[in-house]
Amino acid sequence: WRNTLGNEHFVVNFREKDGTNKIITSRPNMITNDASKAVPGCNLIIFTVPAFAHEGYFRAIAPYIEPNTVVVGLPSQPGFQFQCCDILGIGGKTCAIVSFESLPWACRIGTFGRMVQVLGPKDTLACSIIKRGCKPLFPILPTIQYVIGKEPVLTEAANYLAINLLADANVHPPMMYGTWRDWDGKPLDEKPLFYQGLSEFCAELLDKVSVELCKIAETIHQKYPDMDMSSVIHLFDWYKLNYKESIADMSSLRMAMKTNA
């Protein structure tokens, strides 16, 4: 990335909800793969990489993380909190762990290392915050809101378990299975659409997974009434909450996902 960007500015083409585009140009203060240079002095660290890469980054920053650091998974996906506690060791005992349910927006690479296009932000985005022994140097949620901008509006869930059970974190496996279960191994004539190509079968799988997660949340609340699991909602309700201005057809979960701009 450093070599590709050179002396140029990084360009973000941000598409607003009204269809207009805003061009943002900037340069990172530092681009490095050396954690010993990047981590010391940081009190807010945001993971914006896929879940499979979390462990590697945790191990890289562990020797250099400082007390009262806020570590953010954006998104976190189930297990982020446990990896953070386990891998960061002693240094992580005074860290706050912020786990977001999803990404704040869809983003596509235009030119690697030089330009990306943001396809519009979600309306809202929930997170859990585990402070443990952390005494943060700033208000956590307002600071992250400042970093990502006015949208999506960030909210705090009652607990990290609710974030882990949100159906959005479990969307891709049913979709991948439903899309490829009958594939004969031969090359396709064209690339299949993912969300826009959602089949009835995939939508049924998503509905069943979402219903099961909601029942798990209900059972937890029944057994432990002090556990607020109200933020665990069906995937269809999640789409209506987070994309209410972007969906053309709200008649069903399938159509909401297919027509989400």
Buried (B, 14 or more C-beta within 10 A) or exposed (E): EEEEBEEEEBBBBBBEEEEEEEEEEEEEEEBEEEBEEBBEEBBBBBBEEEBEEBEEBBEBBBEBBEEBBBBBBBBBBBBBBEBBBEBBEEBBEBBBBBBBBBBBBBBEEEEEBBBBBBBBBBBBBBBBBBBEEBEBEEEBEEBBBEEBEEBBEBEBBBBBBBBBBBBBBBBEEBBEEBBEEEEEEEEEEEEEEEBEEBBEBBBBBBBEBBEEBBEBBEEBBEEEEEBBBEBBBBBBEBBBEBBEEBBEEBEEBBBBBBBBE
